[in-house]
Amino acid sequence: MESIWARGMLVAAAILVIRIQLLAFTGANVIGVNYGLNGDNLPPPEQVIDLYGRCQINFVRLFEPRHEVLEALRGRPQLLSLGTKNEEIQSIASSQQASDEWVKTHVVPFVDNVNIGYITVGNEVIPGTNAQYVGQAINNILNSLNNYGITKQIKVTTVLPGTSLASSYPPSAGAFTNEAAAVLKDIAQNLWHRGFPIMINVYPYFAYASDPSHISLDYALFQSKDPVVRDGPYLYYNLFDAMVDAFHSALEKIDVPNVTLAISESGWPSAGNEPYTSIENAQKYNKNLMDHVLGGKGTPRRPGQTFDTFLFEMFNENQKPAGVEQNFGFFYPNMQPIYPFWPC
């Protein structure tokens, strides 16, 4: 007999069909999925991009410029976030010619029929040895886009990890590490003036799993009925909002309060660390996160502010470290869903 939970998941998937159809009608594009390639059994990119289309997933985030994926995206409607490799940042920052060559190789051949919306300079390199190069690399990439006459707006930004924060609780105490703050003020001011967001990776799962005696599962899964954290005038019903607002507070402390944020990664593993990981928890988190983002409520510190959001991730990838890292996917490598979620 089909379980009540399984029937509920199917109903949730049916509701999601309606939500996505309404978004397509209104032209609102806010939800995407990361496309990782750390597996030796993944389907060809053409089939993967077909799957994005069948599932009505509007955004694709690619961590590095894989041309086989860019070719598969030609003529497709999906918006692409295209990343540089972390090891390329210093070269791009140090030489306008190297930056021009990167854009010539990875953007110019595709920009006319691939919908590139973002270029991310590095993934989680602030703080770190490459952090000092990120700001100049962003500027050089922007110069290169101009040098090649690319007039469509491509937002050039970077991706911050939670470890860029020295403190995050309560959210009003959010502050960057000294190393991160030293480079982020200029980067954030530049992005704010251009109207570009900073991307952040936000994982309530890891916070919950590391301290389940103090963080409730309901708070991590957007299921709390009453406020769990009271931070001055701000009431927090879910951990995601608290983590995002810690970044907002940190940006306020470096005098760039108005730069917006986008969510480059967020998700919940379906296995690998039981009982904290399960198919049920993964489905609940991702569904509730999507509802939260599509609802447009923003966060307590930024009510009504919307976030472009990329869920993590498309497939379980067998070349990642064993455990939870291999189990964030929505699909198995054979493209069968791990649980009902997308309308496909």
C-alpha positions, 0 to 999 in steps of 0.5 A, a space after each residue: 500500500 502506498 504510504 501517506 508520505 509518498 502520496 503527499 510527495 506526489 501531491 507536492 510534485 503536482 502543486 509544483 507543476 502549477 507553481 512553475 507553470 505560473 512562473 513561466 507565464 509571468 516570466 519570473 525566473 528564480 529557481 535553478 539547479 547546480 549541474 556538477 560533473 564529479 561522476 564517471 557514470 553521468 549521462 551525456 550533457 545533451 540528455 542532461 539539458 533535455 532533462 532540465 527542460 522536461 522538468 521545467 528547471 529554468 536556471 543551470 549553474 555550471 562550476 567551470 566552462 565545460 564546452 560539451 555542456 555549453 554546446 548542449 545549451 545552444 538555443 535552449 531557454 535556460 539561464 546559465 551561471 558560468 564559473 571560472 576554475 578557482 586556479 584561473 583567478 590569479 591569471 585572469 586578475 594579473 593580465 587583461 590579455 589572459 582575461 580576454 583570452 578566457 572570455 574569447 574561449 568560453 563566452 564569445 563562441 556561445 553568447 549569441 545562443 546560450 543565455 549566459 546570465 552570470 559569470 562567477 569568479 571562483 567558488 568559495 575562495 574568500 577567505 583563501 590564497 586566491 581571495 586577493 585576486 577576485 576583485 581585479 578578476 571581476 573587473 578584468 572579466 567585465 572589461 573583456 566582455 566590453 572589449 568583445 562588444 558583448 552588450 547583453 548584461 552578464 552579472 559578474 560576481 563571486 561565491 562566498 562560503 559560510 566560512 567567510 563569516 567569523 560569527 553568525 549567531 544571532 544573525 545581527 552579530 554576523 561579521 566577516 573574518 578579518 581576511 574576508 572583510 579585507 577584500 570584500 568591502 571593495 568587491 561588494 561596493 563594486 557589485 552594488 554600484 553595478 546592481 549585481 548580487 554577491 552569491 552565497 552558499 547556505 546549508 542549514 543541513 550542516 549547521 543542524 547535523 553538527 549541533 542537533 541538540 541545540 538546533 531543531 529539525 523543524 527549524 532547519 526544515 522550515 517547519 517551525 510554527 513559532 519563532 525560534 530565534 528572537 534577535 531584537 525586532 527580528 523573529 526567525 522561524 527557519 534557519 535559512 533566513 537566519 543564515 542569510 541575514 547573518 550575511 546581511 549583517 556582515 555586509 552592513 558592518 563593512 558599510 555595504 548594506 544595500 548589495 543584494 544576495 543570490 543563493 548559489 547553493 542550498 540543499 539537503 542530502 538524502 543519505 550518508 549521515 542517518 538519521 539526519 539525512 533521509 529522502 524525506 528530509 531532503 524532499 521537505 527541505 527542498 520543497 519548503 525552500 522553493 516555496 519560501 523563495 517563490 513566496 517572495 517574503 524575503 528575510 526578517 532583515 530584508 522583507 520582500 527581497 527576492 533571491 535567485 536561488 540554485 538548489 544543490 544539485 542535479 545528480 548524485 556524483 560518485 567521484 565526490 567524497 563518500 557519505 553526504 557529499 555523494 547524496 545531494 542529487 535530485 536524480 540518480 545517474 540513470 536520470 531516475 528521480 531519487 524522490 518525486 519533486 520536479 514535474 517530469 
